[in-house]
């Protein structure tokens, strides 16, 4: 196999990887989720390079032993390269975090996992909720960057973890578990889709207020406000929408009190 042929195969492998990276992927709603995707693609690229290298070395070694692999051998080598590139460019797929793992790790990881999880749910959400998810995704980048410089033991960090890593995905998950045909039934003047959008809007407002206080360096004031979600929200998170039909309620976050 000549050097030019090897270069051609490697270029084809790189083109295939680029194609895989560009297609079939959901758009990122934030920088953290995009970073996790880049890391995943980088690992794929490393596996592809290693696999292609193994195939080429094996082909060259075989050529030395039998004094050339011939046209058939070259075609088989190209097919083998295409096969390994296609396989490793497709598998393993980027795993969507589950609810149990979203809130683990540092703040950067938690934000990225939340964004990835929201991206995966977006296709099934109503349009107003999708727009709010996009907005929240961008807000989480700024909030995550601010929290990286704060002691993890601060109440503000624990509150954000509860809001972003638990209540936000929990709200969307409870909406998803409502049967589709019941989501348009109104309870108290609103249906499940509207309740979901209202809840996301309130979470977006909460994130914005926390971000502003952190930007002002007012960590103590943030803690004094006592936004411990389990205490402040408690049973208020359990809406009564569709309860009469036996469906799971949408988790709602009450309006934020101004101080």
N, C-alpha and C positions, 0 to 999 in steps of 0.2 A: 504494500500500500504506500503510495507516495505521500509526501508532506502536504501537497495541495489537496489531495483527497481527504486527508485527515482534517485539514482546516475547513474544508467544505462541510464535513460531518459535524464538526464542532459549531460552525455557524448555524447550521440547521437546528442543532440542539438548542442554541441560545434563542433562536427565533421562535421555536416551539414553546419554550418557557415563557417568553414575553407574551405570546398569544394567550397562554393559559392564565398569566397574571392579569391580563387586560379584560378577559371575557368571563362572564358568568359570576361575577362577584358583586355582592351588594355594595352600594356606595357607603362610605364611612360618614358617620354623623359627627365625628370628633377626631382630634389628633391622636388621642390615646388608642382608640380602636384601630386607626390607620397604622399606628406604630406596631401594634400586635400583629397586624396582617403582614407588614413588611418583615417582621422577624420570622413569621411562618414561611413566607416566600423565600427568605434568605436560607433557611434550613432546607427547603426543597431544592434550591439551586445547588447547595453543597452536596446533597444526595445525588442529584442529577450529574454533576461534574464527576463525582466519584464513580458512579455507575458507568458513565460514558468512558471514563479513563480505563476502567477495568475491561470493557468490551474492546477498546482500541488496542490496549496492551496484549490482550489475549489474541486478537487478530494478527498483530505484528509478530508475536511469538510463534503462532502457528505458521505464518508465512515464512519465517526463518527456518522452521523445522522441515517444512515440505517444499521449500524453495518457491514461495509465492502461493497466494490463495486463489488467484485467478479471478475471472469475472464473477463466477458464482459465489466465491468467497466474499468478494467485495459487496455484492448485493445482499448477502446474508448479514454482513457486518452492518451495512446501512439499515437494514430492517431491525437488527438487534438494537442499534442506537435509537432508532425511532421508537421502538417498543419500550425501552427503559425510560426514555424521555417522557413519553406519554404516560407511563405508569406513575413515575415519581412526580410528575407535574400535577397529577390528579390526586394521588394518595400520598400521605394521609391528608384528609381534608381538615380545614380549620374548624375545630370543635367549638360549637356555641356553648358558652358557660351555662351550667344549670343554676337554679336558684340557690342551691346549697353552697356553691363555691364562689358566687359573685362577691361576697363581702370578705373574702380571705385575702391575705397578702397586704402589701402597703397601699397607700392611697392611690398612687399611680396605677397599680394593677387593678384595684377595685373600680376605679373610674373606667379604665379600658374594658374590663369585663362587662360592666353595666352597659356601656355603649354598644359592645358587640351583641349583647343579649337584646337590647332594644332594636338594633338593626334587623335582627332575625325575626322579631315580632312585627315590624313595621308593615310588611305586605298584607297582614290580616287586619290591621287597624283601620278605623274610619279616617277619612281625609283630615278632619280637624285635629285628630290625635296625632297623625303622622307629622303634621307641621309643628306641633308642640314637641314631639320627640326630637325632631331636628333642632329645635331651639334649645331644648334641654341638653342635647349632646354637645352643642357649642358652649353652653354655660358650664358644663362639667369640666371642660378643659381648663377654663380660668380658675374654677374653684379648686380643682386638683393641684394646679400649680401653686396656689396660695397655701394650701394645706401641707405641701411638702416641707415647708420651713417651720412647721409648728410641731411642738412636742405631741406625740401620739396619745399621751395621757390627758391632754386638754379635753374638757367636756365638749368643746366645739367640734373636735375631731370625731368623738364618739357620736355626737348628734348627726353630723353629716353622714357618717357611716350608716347610721340607722335610716336616715331619710333616703339616701341614694342607693345603698346596697340592699335594703330590705323593703321599705315601704313603696318606693317607686316601682321596682319590678313586681312587688306583691300586688299593687293596684292593677297593673296591666294583666298579670296572670289571673286574677280573679275575674276580670272582664272576659278573658279568653275562655274561661270555663263556663260562662253563661251560654246556653244553647243559642244558636244563631237566630232562631225564629222568635226568641224572647227578648232580643236586644232592642227591639223597636217598641216594645210595650212600655207605656209611661206609668211611672209611679211618682206621685207628688209633682206632676207636671214635667218630668224629665224621663227620658229613656236611658238605657245603659250606655249608649254611645255618648250622649250628652254628659252624663255623669263622669264618664272616663275623661272626656275633654276638660271638664271643669276641674277634676282632680289633678290632671297634669298641669293645667294652668296655675293652680295653687302651688304645686310643687315647684314649678318654674319661678314663681314669685318668691317662694321661700329660699330657693337657691340664690336668687338675685340679692335678696336682703342679706343673707349670710356673706356672700361675696363682697358686698359693699362694706359691711362691718369689718371683715378681715382686711380689706384694702385700706380702711381707716386705722388699722392697728388696734381696734377696740375689742380685743379678745375678752377682756374682763366683762364688758357690757354684754357680749354675746353669751357668755356663760351665765351671767346674772339673770338674763331673760328667762332662763329655765326652760329652754326648748327641748326637754327630754321627751321624745316622741311618745314613748310608751305611757308617760304620765299625762302629757298635754292632750294627746289625741285619744289614746285608749280605745274605748268602744266606739268613739265617734268615727273611727276608720271603717267600721262595719256599717255600710249603708243598708237601707232596707229595700233597695230596688229589687223587684222581682221576687221578693221573699215569699209572697203568696203562691208563686208558681213553683217553689222548691228550687229555684236557681240560686247560685252563689251570688252574693252581693258584690258590687264594685266597691273597692276600697277608695274612700275619699279622704282628702286632707282638708281640714277646716281652714277658713281664712286666717291669715297671720295677723295678730294684734299688733298695732303700731305702738311704739314706746316713745 
